[in-house]
C-alpha cells in the first residue's frame, strides 16, 4: 500500500468512525472504500458515493493532485451521502441542508463541488448544462434537458404556475448552453 493509499484509508476509517459515534444507526452498516482511476465519464469527480452498496470511490488522480483536499473534504463529502441515505433514505436533495449538516459534522466544508484551484494543474472542465426556453402565453420559462426532452417526446405534462397552461412542444423557442 502506498503512502497516498494509506492516507486515504486512514481518513476514511476516521470519518466512518466519527459517523458511527455521532449517529448510532450508522453502526449497523459496513462502508467500503475503493481507490481507483475514474473512467472518462466521471474523470472530473474527486469521489463518488454508491448508496446501494455503501461504497465510496476516490479518484486517485485527484488524490495525487491534492491529498489534503481528498482527506479533509472529499471523504467527509462522500461519507455524508451514505450517512444521509441511512438517516433519511427519502431525502429529496443530494446536497441539501441535511446533507450539508452531516458533511460539516464529519469535518468537511459542506460544499457541493470543489473549486478548480483545489486541484492545480489538472484539466477540470466546467460541467455545462443546456437550458431550453418556452413561451407559455407570454411567460418565458426555462427548462433543463430532462424536462425539455420529455415534453418533446410527449411523455410529460408540466403546468405553468403563472398561466395554468400545459407546456407543449410547440411552445418551444430556443436552447442555449449554460
C-alpha positions as CSV (number, residue, x, y, z in Angstrom):
1,X,0.0,0.0,0.0
2,X,1.4,3.4,-1.0
3,X,1.6,6.3,1.4
4,X,-1.2,8.0,-0.6
5,X,-3.4,5.0,-0.3
6,X,-2.7,4.8,3.5
7,X,-3.6,8.4,4.0
8,X,-6.9,8.0,2.2
9,X,-7.7,4.7,4.0
10,X,-6.8,6.2,7.4
11,X,-9.0,9.3,6.7
12,X,-11.9,7.0,5.5
13,X,-11.7,4.9,8.7
14,X,-11.6,8.0,10.9
15,X,-14.6,9.6,9.1
16,X,-16.7,6.4,9.3
17,X,-15.7,6.0,13.0
18,X,-16.8,9.6,13.7
19,X,-20.1,8.9,11.8
20,X,-20.7,5.8,14.0
21,X,-20.1,7.9,17.1
22,X,-22.4,10.7,16.0
23,X,-25.3,8.5,14.7
24,X,-25.8,5.1,16.4
25,X,-27.8,3.7,13.4
26,X,-24.7,4.0,11.2
27,X,-23.0,1.2,13.2
28,X,-25.3,-1.3,11.6
29,X,-23.8,-0.7,8.2
30,X,-20.5,-1.7,6.6
31,X,-18.9,1.1,4.5
32,X,-16.3,0.2,1.9
33,X,-13.6,2.2,0.1
34,X,-12.3,1.9,-3.4
35,X,-9.3,4.0,-4.5
36,X,-9.1,3.9,-8.3
37,X,-8.7,5.7,-11.6
38,X,-12.1,7.0,-12.7
39,X,-13.3,6.4,-16.2
40,X,-13.7,9.3,-18.6
41,X,-17.4,9.7,-17.7
42,X,-16.5,10.5,-14.1
43,X,-13.0,11.8,-14.5
44,X,-13.9,15.3,-13.1
45,X,-15.2,13.8,-9.9
46,X,-12.9,13.6,-6.9
47,X,-15.1,11.0,-5.3
48,X,-18.3,9.1,-5.8
49,X,-20.7,7.5,-3.3
50,X,-22.7,4.4,-4.1
51,X,-25.7,4.4,-1.8
52,X,-26.8,0.9,-2.9
53,X,-23.7,-0.9,-1.6
54,X,-22.4,1.8,0.8
55,X,-19.1,2.2,-1.1
56,X,-17.2,5.4,-1.8
57,X,-14.7,5.7,-4.6
58,X,-11.8,8.1,-4.5
59,X,-10.2,9.3,-7.7
60,X,-6.5,8.6,-7.3
61,X,-5.7,11.2,-10.0
62,X,-7.3,13.9,-7.8
63,X,-5.6,12.5,-4.7
64,X,-2.2,12.8,-6.4
65,X,-3.0,16.5,-7.2
66,X,-4.3,17.4,-3.7
67,X,-4.3,14.8,-1.0
68,X,-5.3,17.3,1.7
69,X,-8.5,18.2,-0.1
70,X,-9.3,14.5,-0.5
71,X,-8.7,13.8,3.1
72,X,-10.4,16.9,4.6
73,X,-13.2,17.5,2.2
74,X,-13.9,14.7,-0.4
75,X,-14.0,11.8,2.1
76,X,-16.4,13.6,4.5
77,X,-18.5,14.7,1.5
78,X,-18.9,11.2,0.2
79,X,-19.4,9.6,3.6
80,X,-22.1,12.2,4.3
81,X,-24.0,10.9,1.3
82,X,-24.0,7.4,2.7
83,X,-25.0,8.6,6.2
84,X,-27.8,10.7,4.7
85,X,-29.0,7.5,3.0
86,X,-29.2,5.7,6.3
87,X,-30.8,8.6,8.3
88,X,-33.1,9.9,5.6
89,X,-33.4,7.4,2.7
90,X,-36.2,9.5,1.1
91,X,-34.3,12.9,1.2
92,X,-35.2,14.9,-1.8
93,X,-31.8,16.7,-2.3
94,X,-28.4,15.1,-2.6
95,X,-26.7,18.3,-1.5
96,X,-29.4,19.9,0.6
97,X,-29.3,21.3,4.2
98,X,-29.5,17.8,5.8
99,X,-26.5,16.5,3.8
100,X,-24.6,19.8,4.4
101,X,-25.1,19.4,8.2
102,X,-23.9,15.8,8.1
103,X,-20.8,16.8,6.0
104,X,-19.8,19.6,8.3
105,X,-20.3,17.4,11.4
106,X,-17.9,14.9,9.8
107,X,-15.3,17.6,9.2
108,X,-16.0,18.5,5.6
109,X,-16.6,22.0,4.2
110,X,-20.2,21.3,3.3
111,X,-19.7,22.5,-0.3
112,X,-21.4,20.7,-3.2
113,X,-18.4,21.0,-5.5
114,X,-14.8,21.7,-5.4
115,X,-13.1,24.7,-6.9
116,X,-10.7,24.5,-9.8
117,X,-7.9,25.9,-7.6
118,X,-8.4,22.9,-5.2
119,X,-6.7,20.7,-7.8
120,X,-4.0,22.8,-9.5
121,X,-2.5,21.6,-12.8
122,X,-5.5,19.3,-13.5
123,X,-7.7,20.0,-16.5
124,X,-11.0,20.2,-14.8
125,X,-13.7,21.4,-17.1
126,X,-16.9,23.1,-16.1
127,X,-20.0,21.0,-16.3
128,X,-22.2,22.6,-19.0
129,X,-25.9,22.4,-18.9
130,X,-28.3,23.1,-21.7
131,X,-31.3,25.3,-21.0
132,X,-34.4,25.3,-23.2
133,X,-36.7,28.3,-23.4
134,X,-40.5,28.1,-23.8
135,X,-43.0,30.8,-24.3
136,X,-46.2,30.0,-22.4
137,X,-48.8,32.6,-23.1
138,X,-46.2,35.4,-22.8
139,X,-44.4,33.9,-19.8
140,X,-40.8,32.9,-20.6
141,X,-39.9,29.6,-18.9
142,X,-36.5,27.8,-18.9
143,X,-36.4,24.1,-18.6
144,X,-33.4,21.7,-18.2
145,X,-32.7,18.9,-20.7
146,X,-34.6,16.2,-18.8
147,X,-37.9,18.1,-18.8
148,X,-37.4,19.5,-22.3
149,X,-36.8,16.1,-23.8
150,X,-39.8,14.6,-22.0
151,X,-42.1,17.4,-23.3
152,X,-40.7,17.0,-26.8
153,X,-41.5,13.2,-26.6
154,X,-44.9,14.0,-25.2
155,X,-44.3,11.8,-22.1
156,X,-44.5,14.6,-19.5
157,X,-47.1,17.3,-18.7
158,X,-45.9,20.4,-16.9
159,X,-48.4,23.1,-16.0
160,X,-47.2,26.7,-15.7
161,X,-47.9,28.0,-12.2
162,X,-48.5,31.5,-13.5
163,X,-50.6,30.8,-16.6
164,X,-52.1,27.4,-15.5
165,X,-51.4,26.2,-19.0
166,X,-49.8,22.9,-20.0
167,X,-46.5,23.4,-21.6
168,X,-46.4,21.8,-25.1
169,X,-43.6,21.2,-27.6
170,X,-45.0,23.9,-29.9
171,X,-44.2,26.5,-27.2
172,X,-40.5,25.8,-27.5
173,X,-38.5,28.9,-28.5
174,X,-34.7,28.2,-28.3
175,X,-31.8,26.4,-26.5
176,X,-28.5,27.6,-25.0
177,X,-25.6,26.1,-23.2
178,X,-25.0,27.5,-19.7
